[in-house]
């Protein structure tokens, strides 16, 4: 935990081009940092938790 900005970006791509970009760019070093490229997974519905007081 460094309290530094993670530098997040999102790109919209589909199909074989997206899979090729992920395979080519995941783990590449950029400005001295290894980047992580992954496919976004659909989020499930959040459960409302906790107790009301």
ABEGO torsion letter per residue (X at the ends): XAGBBAGBBBBBBBEAAAAAAAAAABGBBBGGBBBBBBBBBBBBBBBBBEBBX
